[in-house]
Amino acid sequence: MGRTAEAIAEGVAIAAAAARLSVRNHILVETIAHDEPFDVTLFSPFAHDTLVALAEEQEAAAALAKRQRKKAWGKFTDPDGTHDYRDRDLRNLRRRYRQYMGVAKALRQQADDPHAIRVIVEQARDAAWGDVEANLERRLNVEGMRPDLDPDYDMMRGARMQSLRLVDLPRLAAHRRALTAGPDADGDAAEA
């Protein structure tokens, strides 16, 4: 039972990490792209659904192991491939079934535990904030770089100047035209 319990614990840890990653991505999309405020209660249903979906994946894997075990029973010939199981594989397939079901059960318990959901959401929020913080810091380091501290300054200057001419200045000019035209310019153009 020791190996099964260890495998279940490892499976739960991997699934929890996947759940945190999924919730983190959801938090980033909702708070940045859709300008939603962060609130644990807003993201808790998503975390619950994510854990349930992961549990369902484990249950599907358990069902597959059970089907494979039934198919392998009584076969004593040499296998044709990696997943062509034989009677000698029954113990391993039974262990896999128990492990998958154990992980699914633990994930469903976490999904029904408000404290576990809150922990996942808060850890995901911390990870999301870490991503935002790293991006801001990287951007500030690049934009705040002084020529004398950047060893690639001279080499990249030509590309930066070309980008300024081809992208930034036309964008600035278009923005300036839109500001001077005012909001009525679109309505006048539509009527003409």
ChimeraX commands (.cxc) that place a marker at each C-alpha (Angstrom):
marker #1 position 0.00,0.00,0.00 radius 0.5
marker #1 position 2.98,2.30,0.51 radius 0.5
marker #1 position 3.72,2.62,-3.20 radius 0.5
marker #1 position 0.06,3.22,-4.03 radius 0.5
marker #1 position -0.26,5.91,-1.36 radius 0.5
marker #1 position 2.91,7.60,-2.61 radius 0.5
marker #1 position 1.68,7.48,-6.21 radius 0.5
marker #1 position -1.67,8.95,-5.15 radius 0.5
marker #1 position 0.05,11.75,-3.23 radius 0.5
marker #1 position 2.28,12.48,-6.20 radius 0.5
marker #1 position -0.71,12.45,-8.58 radius 0.5
marker #1 position -2.62,14.85,-6.33 radius 0.5
marker #1 position 0.40,17.16,-6.15 radius 0.5
marker #1 position 0.72,17.19,-9.94 radius 0.5
marker #1 position -3.02,17.77,-10.41 radius 0.5
marker #1 position -3.00,20.57,-7.82 radius 0.5
marker #1 position -0.13,22.25,-9.68 radius 0.5
marker #1 position -2.11,21.95,-12.92 radius 0.5
marker #1 position -5.18,23.41,-11.21 radius 0.5
marker #1 position -3.16,26.35,-9.86 radius 0.5
marker #1 position -1.73,26.99,-13.33 radius 0.5
marker #1 position -5.19,26.94,-14.89 radius 0.5
marker #1 position -6.61,29.26,-12.20 radius 0.5
marker #1 position -3.59,31.56,-12.53 radius 0.5
marker #1 position -4.19,31.88,-16.27 radius 0.5
marker #1 position -7.88,32.52,-15.65 radius 0.5
marker #1 position -7.05,35.24,-13.12 radius 0.5
marker #1 position -4.66,36.90,-15.58 radius 0.5
marker #1 position -7.22,36.88,-18.38 radius 0.5
marker #1 position -10.09,38.15,-16.24 radius 0.5
marker #1 position -8.18,40.82,-14.34 radius 0.5
marker #1 position -6.02,42.13,-17.17 radius 0.5
marker #1 position -7.93,41.47,-20.38 radius 0.5
marker #1 position -11.45,41.91,-19.01 radius 0.5
marker #1 position -10.55,44.44,-16.29 radius 0.5
marker #1 position -12.28,42.46,-13.53 radius 0.5
marker #1 position -11.30,43.05,-9.90 radius 0.5
marker #1 position -9.66,40.21,-8.01 radius 0.5
marker #1 position -11.92,38.53,-5.48 radius 0.5
marker #1 position -11.43,35.00,-4.19 radius 0.5
marker #1 position -15.17,34.35,-4.40 radius 0.5
marker #1 position -15.21,35.23,-8.12 radius 0.5
marker #1 position -12.53,32.66,-8.94 radius 0.5
marker #1 position -13.57,29.91,-6.52 radius 0.5
marker #1 position -16.18,28.34,-8.87 radius 0.5
marker #1 position -13.57,28.14,-11.62 radius 0.5
marker #1 position -11.10,26.47,-9.24 radius 0.5
marker #1 position -13.83,24.01,-8.14 radius 0.5
marker #1 position -14.71,23.18,-11.76 radius 0.5
marker #1 position -11.03,22.75,-12.61 radius 0.5
marker #1 position -10.53,20.23,-9.79 radius 0.5
marker #1 position -13.67,18.34,-10.79 radius 0.5
marker #1 position -12.49,18.20,-14.42 radius 0.5
marker #1 position -9.12,16.84,-13.29 radius 0.5
marker #1 position -10.90,14.25,-11.13 radius 0.5
marker #1 position -12.99,13.21,-14.14 radius 0.5
marker #1 position -9.80,12.76,-16.17 radius 0.5
marker #1 position -8.45,10.46,-13.47 radius 0.5
marker #1 position -11.70,8.49,-13.41 radius 0.5
marker #1 position -11.53,8.08,-17.18 radius 0.5
marker #1 position -7.95,6.83,-16.87 radius 0.5
marker #1 position -9.10,4.38,-14.17 radius 0.5
marker #1 position -11.88,3.11,-16.42 radius 0.5
marker #1 position -9.35,2.59,-19.21 radius 0.5
marker #1 position -7.04,0.65,-16.88 radius 0.5
marker #1 position -10.00,-1.51,-15.83 radius 0.5
marker #1 position -10.91,-2.24,-19.47 radius 0.5
marker #1 position -7.30,-3.05,-20.26 radius 0.5
marker #1 position -7.15,-5.39,-17.26 radius 0.5
marker #1 position -10.27,-7.25,-18.39 radius 0.5
marker #1 position -8.89,-7.53,-21.91 radius 0.5
marker #1 position -5.51,-8.80,-20.65 radius 0.5
marker #1 position -6.98,-11.49,-18.39 radius 0.5
marker #1 position -6.13,-14.98,-19.61 radius 0.5
marker #1 position -3.72,-13.84,-22.35 radius 0.5
marker #1 position -0.35,-15.57,-22.06 radius 0.5
marker #1 position 1.16,-14.86,-25.49 radius 0.5
marker #1 position 3.83,-12.28,-26.17 radius 0.5
marker #1 position 2.50,-8.71,-26.49 radius 0.5
marker #1 position 2.44,-6.98,-29.86 radius 0.5
marker #1 position 3.23,-3.51,-28.48 radius 0.5
marker #1 position 3.58,-1.27,-25.46 radius 0.5
marker #1 position -0.12,-1.18,-24.56 radius 0.5
marker #1 position -0.91,-4.75,-25.49 radius 0.5
marker #1 position -1.22,-6.10,-21.95 radius 0.5
marker #1 position -1.13,-9.72,-20.89 radius 0.5
marker #1 position -2.12,-11.73,-17.83 radius 0.5
marker #1 position 1.22,-10.96,-16.17 radius 0.5
marker #1 position 0.29,-7.23,-16.28 radius 0.5
marker #1 position -2.91,-7.64,-14.22 radius 0.5
marker #1 position -1.31,-6.64,-10.91 radius 0.5
marker #1 position 0.17,-3.47,-12.43 radius 0.5
marker #1 position -3.12,-2.54,-14.12 radius 0.5
marker #1 position -5.01,-3.13,-10.84 radius 0.5
marker #1 position -2.52,-0.87,-9.03 radius 0.5
marker #1 position -2.95,1.83,-11.69 radius 0.5
marker #1 position -6.71,1.62,-11.33 radius 0.5
marker #1 position -6.46,2.12,-7.55 radius 0.5
marker #1 position -4.03,4.99,-7.99 radius 0.5
marker #1 position -6.20,6.80,-10.54 radius 0.5
marker #1 position -9.28,6.35,-8.37 radius 0.5
marker #1 position -7.37,7.52,-5.28 radius 0.5
marker #1 position -6.27,10.70,-7.05 radius 0.5
marker #1 position -9.81,11.30,-8.33 radius 0.5
marker #1 position -11.25,10.85,-4.83 radius 0.5
marker #1 position -8.71,13.25,-3.30 radius 0.5
marker #1 position -9.37,15.86,-6.01 radius 0.5
marker #1 position -13.12,15.66,-5.47 radius 0.5
marker #1 position -12.57,16.10,-1.73 radius 0.5
marker #1 position -10.47,19.20,-2.42 radius 0.5
marker #1 position -13.12,20.52,-4.80 radius 0.5
marker #1 position -15.72,20.23,-2.02 radius 0.5
marker #1 position -13.47,21.86,0.61 radius 0.5
marker #1 position -13.87,25.68,0.62 radius 0.5
marker #1 position -10.56,26.11,2.45 radius 0.5
marker #1 position -8.68,24.04,-0.17 radius 0.5
marker #1 position -10.32,26.04,-2.95 radius 0.5
marker #1 position -9.34,29.30,-1.26 radius 0.5
marker #1 position -5.74,28.11,-0.91 radius 0.5
marker #1 position -5.57,27.20,-4.61 radius 0.5
marker #1 position -7.03,30.57,-5.66 radius 0.5
marker #1 position -4.68,32.51,-3.38 radius 0.5
marker #1 position -1.64,30.56,-4.58 radius 0.5
marker #1 position -2.76,31.14,-8.18 radius 0.5
marker #1 position -3.19,34.86,-7.46 radius 0.5
marker #1 position 0.34,35.01,-6.03 radius 0.5
marker #1 position 1.69,33.25,-9.12 radius 0.5
marker #1 position -0.25,35.61,-11.40 radius 0.5
marker #1 position 1.07,38.63,-9.54 radius 0.5
marker #1 position 4.59,37.17,-9.83 radius 0.5
marker #1 position 4.13,37.01,-13.61 radius 0.5
marker #1 position 2.89,40.59,-13.78 radius 0.5
marker #1 position 5.68,41.79,-11.49 radius 0.5
marker #1 position 8.35,40.01,-13.57 radius 0.5
marker #1 position 6.97,41.49,-16.79 radius 0.5
marker #1 position 6.88,44.99,-15.33 radius 0.5
marker #1 position 10.38,44.67,-13.96 radius 0.5
marker #1 position 11.71,43.33,-17.27 radius 0.5
marker #1 position 9.99,46.14,-19.16 radius 0.5
marker #1 position 11.30,48.80,-16.78 radius 0.5
marker #1 position 14.80,47.39,-17.07 radius 0.5
marker #1 position 14.63,47.53,-20.86 radius 0.5
marker #1 position 12.99,50.95,-21.07 radius 0.5
marker #1 position 15.14,52.40,-18.32 radius 0.5
marker #1 position 18.37,51.09,-19.81 radius 0.5
marker #1 position 21.10,53.66,-20.35 radius 0.5
marker #1 position 23.29,53.38,-23.46 radius 0.5
marker #1 position 26.48,53.16,-21.42 radius 0.5
marker #1 position 25.12,50.12,-19.50 radius 0.5
marker #1 position 23.82,48.18,-22.51 radius 0.5
marker #1 position 26.56,46.22,-24.30 radius 0.5
marker #1 position 24.31,45.73,-27.36 radius 0.5
marker #1 position 23.27,49.38,-27.64 radius 0.5
marker #1 position 25.26,50.22,-30.77 radius 0.5
marker #1 position 24.39,46.97,-32.51 radius 0.5
marker #1 position 20.63,47.31,-31.88 radius 0.5
marker #1 position 20.40,51.09,-32.46 radius 0.5
marker #1 position 19.65,50.74,-36.17 radius 0.5
marker #1 position 16.77,48.32,-35.54 radius 0.5
marker #1 position 15.34,50.57,-32.84 radius 0.5
marker #1 position 15.50,53.62,-35.12 radius 0.5
marker #1 position 13.83,51.71,-37.97 radius 0.5
marker #1 position 11.09,50.57,-35.60 radius 0.5
marker #1 position 10.64,54.15,-34.48 radius 0.5
marker #1 position 10.26,55.36,-38.10 radius 0.5
marker #1 position 8.06,52.51,-39.37 radius 0.5
marker #1 position 5.88,51.76,-36.35 radius 0.5
marker #1 position 5.95,54.32,-33.58 radius 0.5
marker #1 position 5.88,57.57,-35.59 radius 0.5
marker #1 position 3.02,56.50,-37.90 radius 0.5
marker #1 position 1.06,55.29,-34.88 radius 0.5
marker #1 position 1.69,58.58,-33.10 radius 0.5
marker #1 position 0.64,60.54,-36.22 radius 0.5
marker #1 position -2.58,58.53,-36.54 radius 0.5
marker #1 position -3.33,59.08,-32.87 radius 0.5
marker #1 position -2.66,62.81,-33.25 radius 0.5
marker #1 position -4.99,63.03,-36.30 radius 0.5
marker #1 position -7.71,61.23,-34.37 radius 0.5
marker #1 position -7.36,63.67,-31.46 radius 0.5
marker #1 position -7.51,66.75,-33.66 radius 0.5
marker #1 position -10.42,65.39,-35.74 radius 0.5
marker #1 position -12.49,64.91,-32.59 radius 0.5
marker #1 position -15.37,62.51,-31.94 radius 0.5
marker #1 position -17.67,64.17,-34.53 radius 0.5
marker #1 position -15.31,63.33,-37.42 radius 0.5
marker #1 position -16.52,59.71,-37.51 radius 0.5
marker #1 position -20.18,60.78,-37.63 radius 0.5
marker #1 position -19.51,63.33,-40.40 radius 0.5
marker #1 position -17.63,60.77,-42.47 radius 0.5
marker #1 position -20.48,58.29,-42.11 radius 0.5
marker #1 position -23.06,60.84,-43.31 radius 0.5
marker #1 position -21.01,61.84,-46.41 radius 0.5
marker link #1:1,2 radius 0.2
marker link #1:2,3 radius 0.2
marker link #1:3,4 radius 0.2
marker link #1:4,5 radius 0.2
marker link #1:5,6 radius 0.2
marker link #1:6,7 radius 0.2
marker link #1:7,8 radius 0.2
marker link #1:8,9 radius 0.2
marker link #1:9,10 radius 0.2
marker link #1:10,11 radius 0.2
marker link #1:11,12 radius 0.2
marker link #1:12,13 radius 0.2
marker link #1:13,14 radius 0.2
marker link #1:14,15 radius 0.2
marker link #1:15,16 radius 0.2
marker link #1:16,17 radius 0.2
marker link #1:17,18 radius 0.2
marker link #1:18,19 radius 0.2
marker link #1:19,20 radius 0.2
marker link #1:20,21 radius 0.2
marker link #1:21,22 radius 0.2
marker link #1:22,23 radius 0.2
marker link #1:23,24 radius 0.2
marker link #1:24,25 radius 0.2
marker link #1:25,26 radius 0.2
marker link #1:26,27 radius 0.2
marker link #1:27,28 radius 0.2
marker link #1:28,29 radius 0.2
marker link #1:29,30 radius 0.2
marker link #1:30,31 radius 0.2
marker link #1:31,32 radius 0.2
marker link #1:32,33 radius 0.2
marker link #1:33,34 radius 0.2
marker link #1:34,35 radius 0.2
marker link #1:35,36 radius 0.2
marker link #1:36,37 radius 0.2
marker link #1:37,38 radius 0.2
marker link #1:38,39 radius 0.2
marker link #1:39,40 radius 0.2
marker link #1:40,41 radius 0.2
marker link #1:41,42 radius 0.2
marker link #1:42,43 radius 0.2
marker link #1:43,44 radius 0.2
marker link #1:44,45 radius 0.2
marker link #1:45,46 radius 0.2
marker link #1:46,47 radius 0.2
marker link #1:47,48 radius 0.2
marker link #1:48,49 radius 0.2
marker link #1:49,50 radius 0.2
marker link #1:50,51 radius 0.2
marker link #1:51,52 radius 0.2
marker link #1:52,53 radius 0.2
marker link #1:53,54 radius 0.2
marker link #1:54,55 radius 0.2
marker link #1:55,56 radius 0.2
marker link #1:56,57 radius 0.2
marker link #1:57,58 radius 0.2
marker link #1:58,59 radius 0.2
marker link #1:59,60 radius 0.2
marker link #1:60,61 radius 0.2
marker link #1:61,62 radius 0.2
marker link #1:62,63 radius 0.2
marker link #1:63,64 radius 0.2
marker link #1:64,65 radius 0.2
marker link #1:65,66 radius 0.2
marker link #1:66,67 radius 0.2
marker link #1:67,68 radius 0.2
marker link #1:68,69 radius 0.2
marker link #1:69,70 radius 0.2
marker link #1:70,71 radius 0.2
marker link #1:71,72 radius 0.2
marker link #1:72,73 radius 0.2
marker link #1:73,74 radius 0.2
marker link #1:74,75 radius 0.2
marker link #1:75,76 radius 0.2
marker link #1:76,77 radius 0.2
marker link #1:77,78 radius 0.2
marker link #1:78,79 radius 0.2
marker link #1:79,80 radius 0.2
marker link #1:80,81 radius 0.2
marker link #1:81,82 radius 0.2
marker link #1:82,83 radius 0.2
marker link #1:83,84 radius 0.2
marker link #1:84,85 radius 0.2
marker link #1:85,86 radius 0.2
marker link #1:86,87 radius 0.2
marker link #1:87,88 radius 0.2
marker link #1:88,89 radius 0.2
marker link #1:89,90 radius 0.2
marker link #1:90,91 radius 0.2
marker link #1:91,92 radius 0.2
marker link #1:92,93 radius 0.2
marker link #1:93,94 radius 0.2
marker link #1:94,95 radius 0.2
marker link #1:95,96 radius 0.2
marker link #1:96,97 radius 0.2
marker link #1:97,98 radius 0.2
marker link #1:98,99 radius 0.2
marker link #1:99,100 radius 0.2
marker link #1:100,101 radius 0.2
marker link #1:101,102 radius 0.2
marker link #1:102,103 radius 0.2
marker link #1:103,104 radius 0.2
marker link #1:104,105 radius 0.2
marker link #1:105,106 radius 0.2
marker link #1:106,107 radius 0.2
marker link #1:107,108 radius 0.2
marker link #1:108,109 radius 0.2
marker link #1:109,110 radius 0.2
marker link #1:110,111 radius 0.2
marker link #1:111,112 radius 0.2
marker link #1:112,113 radius 0.2
marker link #1:113,114 radius 0.2
marker link #1:114,115 radius 0.2
marker link #1:115,116 radius 0.2
marker link #1:116,117 radius 0.2
marker link #1:117,118 radius 0.2
marker link #1:118,119 radius 0.2
marker link #1:119,120 radius 0.2
marker link #1:120,121 radius 0.2
marker link #1:121,122 radius 0.2
marker link #1:122,123 radius 0.2
marker link #1:123,124 radius 0.2
marker link #1:124,125 radius 0.2
marker link #1:125,126 radius 0.2
marker link #1:126,127 radius 0.2
marker link #1:127,128 radius 0.2
marker link #1:128,129 radius 0.2
marker link #1:129,130 radius 0.2
marker link #1:130,131 radius 0.2
marker link #1:131,132 radius 0.2
marker link #1:132,133 radius 0.2
marker link #1:133,134 radius 0.2
marker link #1:134,135 radius 0.2
marker link #1:135,136 radius 0.2
marker link #1:136,137 radius 0.2
marker link #1:137,138 radius 0.2
marker link #1:138,139 radius 0.2
marker link #1:139,140 radius 0.2
marker link #1:140,141 radius 0.2
marker link #1:141,142 radius 0.2
marker link #1:142,143 radius 0.2
marker link #1:143,144 radius 0.2
marker link #1:144,145 radius 0.2
marker link #1:145,146 radius 0.2
marker link #1:146,147 radius 0.2
marker link #1:147,148 radius 0.2
marker link #1:148,149 radius 0.2
marker link #1:149,150 radius 0.2
marker link #1:150,151 radius 0.2
marker link #1:151,152 radius 0.2
marker link #1:152,153 radius 0.2
marker link #1:153,154 radius 0.2
marker link #1:154,155 radius 0.2
marker link #1:155,156 radius 0.2
marker link #1:156,157 radius 0.2
marker link #1:157,158 radius 0.2
marker link #1:158,159 radius 0.2
marker link #1:159,160 radius 0.2
marker link #1:160,161 radius 0.2
marker link #1:161,162 radius 0.2
marker link #1:162,163 radius 0.2
marker link #1:163,164 radius 0.2
marker link #1:164,165 radius 0.2
marker link #1:165,166 radius 0.2
marker link #1:166,167 radius 0.2
marker link #1:167,168 radius 0.2
marker link #1:168,169 radius 0.2
marker link #1:169,170 radius 0.2
marker link #1:170,171 radius 0.2
marker link #1:171,172 radius 0.2
marker link #1:172,173 radius 0.2
marker link #1:173,174 radius 0.2
marker link #1:174,175 radius 0.2
marker link #1:175,176 radius 0.2
marker link #1:176,177 radius 0.2
marker link #1:177,178 radius 0.2
marker link #1:178,179 radius 0.2
marker link #1:179,180 radius 0.2
marker link #1:180,181 radius 0.2
marker link #1:181,182 radius 0.2
marker link #1:182,183 radius 0.2
marker link #1:183,184 radius 0.2
marker link #1:184,185 radius 0.2
marker link #1:185,186 radius 0.2
marker link #1:186,187 radius 0.2
marker link #1:187,188 radius 0.2
marker link #1:188,189 radius 0.2
marker link #1:189,190 radius 0.2
marker link #1:190,191 radius 0.2
marker link #1:191,192 radius 0.2
view
